[in-house]
Structure formats: structure tokens, C-alpha cells
């Protein structure tokens, strides 16, 4: 674990509500950060899928898909040795 000190200026009422809800504890802040990072990753994945769909490439044949799978598997086997 790494110690990190953050100083924020927030409206008093927000601080009171967050404190009352237990959201200012290190555990709660860690949970919120992890959830936000996960959401960002998911959003980026969907953005990439949208960009890929916009390219409008012809669909791959079953043989082309299998060739790609075989290539990835071969690369992984080579990297293990």
C-alpha cells in the first residue's frame, strides 16, 4: 500500500453528507476509485467497438478468424518458452 494525502475544497454540506454516509473513509474512497476506473475501462472498450464498427470492414470468414486464433496461440506458446 502507498500512503497518499489529498486535500480537497468541497461544499460543507457535501462533506457532511459524505462523512455521514461513510464515504470519506480510505476503504470507501478506494472502492469509489476502483469503480470509476472500471467504468472508464468499459467506456473505452465500447468507444473502441463503436470506432471499429464505423470502419465498415467486410466480415471475416471462419477461416480468417481461425487463422487469427491460431496466430495468437502460436505467439503465446512462443512467449512461454
KOLVO-657693 format. One record per residue (C-alpha): residue in one letter; x, y, z; residue number from 1. Coordinates in Angstrom, 1 decimal, padded with zeros to 4 digits. Example, Ala and Ser with C-alpha at 12.3 -4.5 7.8 and 13.67 -1.06 7.14 Angstrom:
! KOLVO-657693
<A <012.3 -004.5 007.8> 1>;
<S <013.7 -001.1 007.1> 2>;
END
This chain:
! KOLVO-657693
<X <000.0 000.0 000.0> 1>;
<X <001.1 003.6 -000.7> 2>;
<X <000.1 006.4 001.6> 3>;
<X <-001.4 009.4 -000.1> 4>;
<X <-002.7 012.6 001.3> 5>;
<X <-005.3 014.6 -000.7> 6>;
<X <-006.7 018.0 000.3> 7>;
<X <-010.0 019.0 -001.3> 8>;
<X <-012.1 022.1 -001.0> 9>;
<X <-015.8 020.9 -001.1> 10>;
<X <-019.1 022.5 -000.1> 11>;
<X <-019.6 021.9 003.6> 12>;
<X <-023.0 020.2 003.1> 13>;
<X <-021.4 017.7 000.7> 14>;
<X <-018.7 016.9 003.2> 15>;
<X <-021.2 016.4 006.0> 16>;
<X <-023.4 014.1 003.8> 17>;
<X <-020.4 012.1 002.6> 18>;
<X <-019.0 011.8 006.1> 19>;
<X <-022.4 010.7 007.4> 20>;
<X <-022.6 008.1 004.6> 21>;
<X <-019.2 006.8 005.4> 22>;
<X <-017.8 007.8 002.1> 23>;
<X <-014.7 009.6 003.3> 24>;
<X <-013.0 006.5 004.8> 25>;
<X <-010.0 005.2 002.9> 26>;
<X <-011.9 002.0 002.2> 27>;
<X <-014.9 003.9 000.7> 28>;
<X <-012.6 006.1 -001.4> 29>;
<X <-010.7 003.0 -002.7> 30>;
<X <-014.0 001.4 -003.7> 31>;
<X <-015.1 004.6 -005.5> 32>;
<X <-011.8 004.9 -007.3> 33>;
<X <-011.9 001.2 -008.4> 34>;
<X <-015.5 001.5 -009.6> 35>;
<X <-014.6 004.7 -011.6> 36>;
<X <-011.6 003.1 -013.2> 37>;
<X <-013.6 000.0 -014.1> 38>;
<X <-016.3 002.2 -015.7> 39>;
<X <-013.7 004.1 -017.6> 40>;
<X <-012.3 000.9 -019.0> 41>;
<X <-015.7 -000.3 -020.0> 42>;
<X <-016.5 003.1 -021.6> 43>;
<X <-013.2 002.9 -023.6> 44>;
<X <-014.0 -000.6 -024.7> 45>;
<X <-017.4 000.5 -026.1> 46>;
<X <-015.8 003.5 -027.7> 47>;
<X <-013.3 001.3 -029.4> 48>;
<X <-016.1 -001.1 -030.5> 49>;
<X <-018.0 001.9 -032.0> 50>;
<X <-014.9 003.1 -033.9> 51>;
<X <-014.4 -000.4 -035.2> 52>;
<X <-018.0 -000.7 -036.3> 53>;
<X <-017.7 002.7 -038.1> 54>;
<X <-014.8 001.4 -040.2> 55>;
<X <-017.2 -000.8 -042.0> 56>;
<X <-014.9 -003.6 -042.9> 57>;
<X <-016.2 -006.8 -044.6> 58>;
<X <-016.9 -009.6 -042.1> 59>;
<X <-014.1 -012.1 -041.6> 60>;
<X <-014.6 -015.7 -042.9> 61>;
<X <-014.5 -018.6 -040.5> 62>;
<X <-011.1 -019.5 -041.9> 63>;
<X <-009.7 -016.0 -041.4> 64>;
<X <-010.9 -016.0 -037.8> 65>;
<X <-009.3 -019.4 -037.2> 66>;
<X <-006.1 -018.2 -038.7> 67>;
<X <-006.0 -015.2 -036.3> 68>;
<X <-006.8 -017.5 -033.3> 69>;
<X <-004.0 -019.9 -034.4> 70>;
<X <-001.5 -017.0 -034.8> 71>;
<X <-002.3 -015.7 -031.3> 72>;
<X <-002.0 -019.1 -029.7> 73>;
<X <001.3 -019.7 -031.5> 74>;
<X <002.6 -016.3 -030.3> 75>;
<X <001.6 -017.1 -026.7> 76>;
<X <003.3 -020.5 -026.9> 77>;
<X <006.5 -018.9 -028.2> 78>;
<X <006.5 -016.3 -025.4> 79>;
<X <006.2 -019.0 -022.8> 80>;
<X <009.4 -020.7 -023.8> 81>;
END
